[in-house]
Amino acid sequence: MDTTWLELGFWVSTAVVAYVYFVYPGIIAALAAVTAGPPKEDGLCPVVTLIFCVHNESLILEEKIRNCQDLDYPRDRLEIVAGSDASTDGSEALLARYQERGLLKACLQKERTGKTALLNRSVDLARGDILIFTDASTLLRRDGIRAHVRMYGDPLVGCVGGELEFTNRLKGGVSAGHGLYWRYESWIRRSESSLGILAYVPGANYSMRRNLWKPVPPQFADDCVSPLNVVASGHRVLYAPDAVAREVASESPGGLFARRVRMVTRDLDATLRHASLLNPIRHGAVALSLLSHKLLRWLVPVPLALILLFNIALAARPFFAVLLFLQLVFYGMGALGVVLGGRPRSPWLSIPLYFCVSNLGAVRGLINVVLRRRMGVWQPAGTR
């Protein structure tokens, strides 16, 4: 039997996966190593509006507001806007009390319309030149605002993504895999920022110029659409590794799966609606970044499935039999991680578990995009 086409399909699919996870990151890291990093300017002190949204998060709300009050930034240059998406657990009463004391502005939605719609309304209340977006479960380091602000010395900088430090109590399972994945992501973002080709930010810790904000369609996520709007306006997105915020990652396979489904469904759809940014003639290396780091990353389950199928068809040959065995062992370890409750301590299980659950969630997200299914309203990821 002629297996030429099967081998070609196997190696092409393998090359795509290798490019996404290893080749592209390696190339931009090498280029960034010989490129000057983005400029910073200490002493900047624009008016800043810090915005966060809640839905039934009263248990962590007071800690969040204390964190906002303790930030190292002049009180007369900082305002806080907190939105509630039809909370029913007392969150709205807490926000109303803090508003009465003059500590924040409260944006209270009586009907559940979702986080993006609430953010659009919250930004309308903002007077700051710089907007900083976080989550209720995210605590900024004391110098977090200054770390964001110093990146705006260059007028071409329109958006800044900060760093996330995960503080999960559990050290195994998907939370351990997520921590390793985020360090990998941060390495890539640092390189893309140095090269001026970054086009995405973490929704729990990012900032942007108020005059570049555009209302985001409610079916999309602000942290995907807003940086794309910034790039489209001719401004740059930067990564600020010293703008640190503490966050809690998903600790269960189910939570990770749901988060991944939601992210791919909303962000892939939004990116495709900004298809002009994928044109390398108009947007140069930014288009390469979006294609390589985002679009192909979301689509990587397809070549992963093809690799397995081609490998099965070629398993009669010893070399491919060994490769098939290694694949099955890897996926088997991911499945074992689920069987063990989704919280294995060993990295030999937590890494395959995280990889498999993330890509299964991406598959579901891809199906949603193809079938034009919209995600429901936002659900907070967790508490501290």
N, C-alpha and C positions, 0 to 999 in steps of 0.2 A: 504493500500500500504506500502510495506517495504521500508523505507527511510534510512536504515543503510548506504548504500554505498553513498548516497547523503550527509549524515551528515559527513561521513568519508572524502569525497572529500572536503567538506566545511572547516572542521577543519584542514586538512593537508595543504590546500591552505592558510588558515589564518596563520598557523604556519610558513610557508615560508615567508610571508610578515612581520610577527612580528619579525622573526629572522633577516631579512635583515635590518629593520629600527630601531629595539630596542634591541634585544637580543645580536647580535654580537657587536654593539657599546658599550653596557653596559658591556659585558665581558672584552673587551680589555681596556676599561676605568678603570675598577677595577684593572686589572693586571698592567696597566701603573702607577696607583697611588702608587704602592709599588715597582716601578722600577726606578732606577736612570735615569735621562734624558741623552740625548747624550752630549758628552763633547764638549766644545767650547775652542778655543785658540786665544786670542787676540794677536795682533802683527804680524800676518801673512800678507805678502804683495807680493803675486805672481803677475806676469803679467796677467791682466784680459782683455778679449775681450768681449765687450758688443755688441750683435747682435740683430737687429730688421729688419723687412721687411715691405714694404709699397706697397699698390696698390691704386693710386689715393687718397692720403691722404695729399695733399699739405696744406690744411687748418690747420692741427695740427702738421705738420712736424717740423716747426721752434720751437714750444714749446717743442716738444720731444727732439730736439737736444740741446736746452738750458738746459733742465733737465739733459741730459747726461753730459754736460759740468759743471754743478753745483754740481755733486756728490763728496762726500768727499772721494777722493782717489787720490794718487799721479799721476800727469799727465803723468809722464814718465813710469808708470806701467799700464796705461789704454789706450786701443785703442777702437775705435768705428767702427763697420762695419755695414753699412746700405744697404739693398738690395731693389731694385725696380722691381716689377713683371709687366713689360711692362706698366708702368703708362703713362697716356696720359693727365694729368692735370697740368703738370709743376713740379711734384715731382722729376723727374729725373734731371731737370735743377737745382733745389735747391740742390740736393745731389752733383751734379757735382761742384757747386760753393763752397760748404763746403769742398769737397775733394781738390780743388785747394788751399784752405786756410790751408790745412793740418790738419783739424779738424776731419776727418773721412776717411774711405775707402768706396768707393761706388761700389756696385756690381749691374750692370744694365742689366736686362734681356730684350731683345728687343721683344721676343715672350712670350706670356702668358703661362707659364708652371706650375704655382702653387707655393704655399708658401714652400712646402717641398723641391722641386727641387731647389728653390732659396736659402733656408737655407743650403743645401748641398754645393752649390757653395760659399756661404758667409763664411762658416766654413773653406773652403780651403784657404781663405785669412787671417785667424786668426793666430796670433803668440802667443796668451795668453795661459798660463797653465790652466786657468779656463775660461770657456765660460759662459756668462750670456745671456739668451734669454728673450726678452720682446717683446711687440707689440708696434706699433706706438702710439696707444691710451693709453698706460700704462706709468705712471710716477713713477719712483722709488723715495722713500724717500731718503733724502740726505745721510743717512748712509747705504743705501741699499746694496751697494757693500761690505762694510766691514761686514755687517751682514751675507751675503752669505759666504764670504771668511773664517770667523772664524770657520765655521763648518767643514773645511777641515783639521783641525789639526790631525785628525785620518786618516791614509793612506787608511783605508778600506772604507772611505766615498767617494762615486763616483759621487753622484748627490744630489742636494738640491732643494727642492721646497719652494718658499717663500709664503708670505701672500698677499691676495688681499683685498683692502679696496675700496668698491664701493661708488662712489660719484655722483650717479644719481640725477638730479634735481627733478625728480618726486619721490615722496615718497610712491606711491601706486602701484597697479597693479603687473605685473610680476617682476618688479625691486625690489619691497618690498619683494615678495616671494623669489626672488633670494638671497637677502641679508640674510634673515633668513636661507635659505638652506645652504649658504656658511658658516655661523657661525657653523651650525651643521656639515658640512664637515670638517671644520678646527678642531673641537673638536675630530673627529675621526682620522684625520691625525696626530694630536699631540700625540694621544695614540699609533697609529701604529709606529710612528717615535721612541717613547720612547722604544718600544718593538723590534725595528729593523726589522719590517715587512712591511714597506711602500714600494710601488712599482709604484707610480704615482705622477705626479706633475702638477701644473697649467701652461699651455703653455705660459701665459702672464708674468710669473715671475719664472724662474727656472735657475739653473746653473749645470754644470757638468765638470769633468776633461776632458781636450782636448784629452788626450791619450786614453780615453774610448769612444770617439765619433766614431760612425760608420755611413756611409751614410744611410739615411732612404729611403726606397722605396717611390716614389712620391705619390702613392695612399694612404699612411698612414700619420698620424700626428706624428711629431717629439716628442711632449710631451707625447705621449703614448709609442712609440717604444724605445726612448732613455733610459728612466728609466728601461724598461724591459731588454734592453741590458746590463745596468749597473748591475742589479741583476744577470743576467745570467753569468756575468764575475766574480761573487763572491764578489762584492762590495755592499755597503749599500746606500739606499736612505733615506735622512733625511728631516724633515720639520723644517723650520726656521721661527717661527711666528714673529720675529722682523725684518725680511727682507721684509719690507712692500712696496707695490706698489699700486698706485691709479688707478682704472679702472672703466669703465662704463659698466654696465650690459645691456642686452637686455631690452627695455622698451615696447615692443609690444608682444602679443601672437605669431604673425607670426614670429618675429625675434627669439624668444625663441624656437619655434617649429623647425625652420630651423637649428638653432644651435644644438639642441638635435639630430635631424636626422643625421646631419653630424657627430657629435661626436660618436654616437652609431654605425653608419655604418663603420666608419674608425677604431675606437678603438676596437670594438668587433672583427672585422676581424683580426686586428693586434694581439690582445691577443690570439686568437685561433691559430694563426701561431706561437706563442711562447708557444704552449701547454705543453712543458716540464716543464715550470714554474708552471703549475697547479698540478704537482705531489708532494704531501706532503712528500713522502719518500725522494725525492731528495732536495726539497726546504723548507720543514718544514712549519712553520707558515706563510711564505711569500705566499705559495700556498693557505693557508686558507684565507689570506687577499684578494688575487686576486679573489678567488671563492666567498667570502662573500660580499666584498665591491664593486667589479666591475661586475663580471659575473652575479651573482644573481640579483644585482641592475638593470642591463640592461634587465634581463629577467623577472623582477617583474610584468610587465603588464600582463603576462600570468596568474599567480595565482590571480591577481586582477580581471581579467575577469572571471575566474572560480569561485571565491567567489561570484560574482554577479549572475552568472548563477545558481549555486547551491542554493543560497539564494532565488532566484525566485521560484525554484522548491520546496523549503521547506516553502514557505510563508504562507501556510495554518495553520502552527503552530504559536501561538502567539509570542513566543520568536524570531523566525526567521522573523516574520512579522515586529517586532520592528527593528531588525537589517537591514532589507531591507529598511525600511523607512529612517533610519539614512544614509545608503549608498546613497539613491536617493537624500536626502537633500544635502549631501556633493557634489555629482556630479552636482546637480542642481545649487549650489552656484558657482561652477566653470563655468558652462555654462552662468550663469547670469553675471559673470565677463566679459565674452567675449561680451555678448549683450550690456553691459555698456561701450563698447569701449576698453576693455582690460586694463583699468587703474583705477580700483576701489580703493578708499582710505582705506576702511575697511579691516583689516586683516582677518575678517570672509569671505571675498570674495577673497582677493589677494592670500591667502595660498591655498585654493582649486583650484583657477585658475592656479597657478604655478604648483601644483602637477599634475593636469589633463593634461595641455599642455605638460609638460615634459614627462609624460608617453605615451601620444599619439605620441610624437616625437620619443620616444624609440620604439614604435610599428612599425612605418614607417622604422626606422633604422634596426630593426630585419628583416623586410620583405626584405629590400635591401640586407642584408647579406645572407639570404636564397636564394634569386634570383641572388646573385652574381653581384649586381649592384654597380658600382663605383660612387663615388661622383665627381662632377665637380670641377673646380679649385676654390681655396680659395677666399672668399669674406670677407673683413674686417667686423667685427661685428658692428662697430659704431665709432663715434667720441666723443671727449670730449665736 
